[in-house]
Each structure stands twice: as C-alpha cells, then as structure tokens.
Amino acid sequence: MTILSYLILSAALFVVMITVQALFGMKQYGLVPLAGARDVMAEPNVMSARAKRANQNMVEAMVIFVPLAAVALQANVVGATLGAAVFFWGRVAYAPLYWFGVPWARTLAWAVSIIGLIMMFLNLLPLI
C-alpha cells in the first residue's frame, strides 16, 4: 500500500471512532437529547468518556500524521510508507483497547503509532 492509502484509511478509522463515540452516547442519553444543544446533560458514562478521550487523542495524532503524509506524498518519499503503516495499525489497535480499558496494551499500541510517526519524520528529515 501507499502513503495515500494509509492517509485515507486513517481518515476512515477516525470516522469509525467518531461513530463509535456517537453510538455510546446514544446508548447512554438516547437520540433526542443528543439532537439538541446539549446544554444540560449528565456526565458521560465510562464508555462514552473513553470514546471521547480516544477521539481527542486521535485528533492530536492526526495533526502530526496528516502533514507528514502530505509532505511525503508531495516529495515522493516512498520510505515514509512503512512509518505510515506502523502508525495506522497502531491506531487500529489503540482505539478498541482504549474503549475497553486495557491499560498496558493500549499504551503499547499508542507507542507503536508514535514510532510510526517518528519513522515518517526520519525519512523526511533529508528534505530539510
């Protein structure tokens, strides 16, 4: 696969994660309260809160991944593809591990995704 493939798949994974958070929210609150302004709502339950935190972490990771992938695509740095793959698969593992509260494995999956970002960065470093 290419960096473009992993960029698209990472965006798709993020959509899945957002959908999971919405489903957890619907299970907790019901659809009608979520359709409103949400000014007064109970605190999220454990699953809703975990999904929200996992999504926030994905936002933080995508802010780094997307520019690295874009530069690699623009500069045709094929060597960054392995890092993109490591990032993506680390994130695929990370999301459900976070949702279901598996502490050490979740941390390991997060670290794998960060290693993928570092691999991408190191492959792009010669462009500076």
N, C-alpha and C positions, 0 to 999 in steps of 0.2 A: 504494500500500500504506500501511498504518498503522504507528504505532509498535508496536502489539501484534503485527503481522505480523513486524516486524523483531526483536522480542524473541523470538518463537517460532522464527524462522529462525536467530537467533544461538545459541539453545539447541540446535537441531538440528545446526548446524555444529559446535558443541562436542562433541556425541555422535559425529559423524563423525570429528573429530580424535582423540577417545579411542579409537575403533575402529581407526583407522589406527595409533596407537601400540601397541595390543594386537596387531595383525597383524604389525607389525615385530618385536615381542617374541616372538611365536610363531615367526616365521621364524628368529630368532636362537637362541632357547632351546628351542623345542618346547613343546607344550601341558602335558606332565606337570610340568616344573619350575615353570611359571607357576601351576599349580593348587595348589602347596604354599605354604609360609610365606615362601619366597624369602630365607631367612636367609643362604644361601651361594650367590651367583651371580656369574658373571663380569661384568665391567664391560659396560655396553651398547655395542653397536657404533655406528657413526656415525649410521645411520638411526634406530635406537631412541633414541639420545641427542637427536637433533634433534627427533624427535616429542615427547619428554618436555619439552624446553625450549619448544617451540611451545605445548604444552598449558599449561605453567606461565604463559607469557605471556598466554594466553587467560584463565586464571583471574584474573590481575591486571586485565585489561581488563574482564572481566565484572563484577568487583567495583565498577567505576565505571559501566559501561553499565546494568546492571540497575536500580540506584536512580534513575538519571536517567530511564530509560524509565518506571519506575513512577510517579515524580512527574509526568512529562509526561502519562501516562495519567490519573492522578487529577485533575490540574488542567486536563485537556483542552487542553494546549498543542500545537496542531497544528503550529506552526512548528518543533518539535523533530524532526519526522518526517524531514526532509532529513538532519539530522545522524545520525539512526539508520540511514538508508540508506547514508550515506557510511561509517559505522562498519562496518556489516555487509559491504558489498562490499570494503572494505579488508581485512577479516579473511578473506573468501573468497580473496582473492589471497594474503594473507600466509601461510596455512598451507602450501600446496604449495611456495611459494617458499622457506620455511624448510626443509621436508622435503628438498628437492633442492639446498639450499645455494647459492641465488642471492643473493649478498650485497647489492648495491645496490638491486635491485628489491624484495627483502624489506624493507629499511629504508624504502623509499618506501611500500610497502603498509602497513607499521606506522604511518608518519607520517600517511597518509590516514585510517586508523582513529582515530588520536588527534585529527585535525582534526574528524572526525565527533563525537567526544565533546565537544570544545570548542564546536562548533556547538550541540549539545544544551544544554550548560551556559549558553551565552549566551542562548538562547531561554528558559531557566528563570530566569535572573537577575532579571527583573522580579517574580518571586513572593516575593523576599526582602523 
